[in-house]
Amino acid sequence: MKKSLVLFSSLVLGVLAVGSFNTNVQAEKASDAASSINIQMLAGSEEETHPPGGGEDPTDPETENPGTGNKGRLTIDRVPNIKFGDVNISGSDQVEYAMNENPYAQVTDVRGTSAGWTLYAKADPFTSADKDELKGATLSLNNSAVVSASSGKVITAPNGFDVSLTATNQKILMADAKSGEGTWMQKWTKADADAKNKNIQLAILAGTAKANTTYTTTIYWELQDAPGK
């Protein structure tokens, strides 16, 4: 035990002695050089589809946010299928909320031009298989969060808009010039404290719905290659 202690002390002293000696040496530059590095960036492939921008989709991507299969440099990659489930008829006007937890639309811009773009949406009236229309029903998408697949802060984010869908195209997500490059998701995520998703709602007028009837609609998404007015 005593031998080990002596050995440890001598090692420490040796290191201190070497360190003390090195601090007195003043190094001088003997030579220098510079090297050149370059990379040429091209527009993205026109033959590729784009996966969920945030990595792995936490939902079932093929049912709630299915891929479109679109290929190209400016694409709609994913759009949400929205579910309201079974709802009881009310004696007055009613507002119902979506069951989806993480619905989102995704756009990718790899043109490399910073020209901007605009995503529009419109919808048919809600109708049944027997062509009965749920008259006056209004589908609204509100309070979206726009997030990027990039962790950097260099890119300016597109702007998301609240919409009540009609048969006419409405601007729902827009990237001004010099913004919106890369992959972006417009999310209407359910709040943890809520049983349903209050960011997506369907307003139904009293007396318009028939019992035991399923009403459906289709949302049409359109991406244009410039900022909208």
Secondary structure, DSSP 4 states (H G I P E B T S, - for coil): -HHHHHHHHHHHHHHHHHHHHHTT------------------PPPSS-----TTSS-SS-TTTTS-B----SSEEEEE------------SS-EEEEE--SS-EEEEEE-SSS---EEEEEEEPPPB-TT--B-TT-EEEE-S-EEEES---S-SPPPEE--EE--SS-EEEEEE-TT---EEEEEE-PPPTT-SSEEEEEEEE-TT-PPTT---B--EEEEEESS---
